[in-house]
Amino acid sequence: MNNILENKKILLVDDNDFNRMIINIHLKKYNIIIKEAEDGNEAAKILENESFDIISGLKKVMNSYLRYILKTIDLVVIKL
């Protein structure tokens, strides 16, 4: 079976360690490259230096600075 997410780079933003761990376990089975951030500030700093195919995060951890950055780049945002 062909996995369209294989080798895609995902920024996972969640303030809950347990959630990040569970999501990480499931996504790594599909050879997805995962970088984690605990909040919008940390995610914004990561985005200044790296690019991602997908950003996954909860709306409550996406602060206004990160929302601004997301409007200026072309990528997929998935809110869990």
ABEGO torsion letter per residue (X at the ends): XBBAABGBBBBBBBABAAAAAAAAAAAAAAGBBBBBBABAAAAAAAAAABBBABBBBBAAABBAAAAAAAAABBBBBBBX
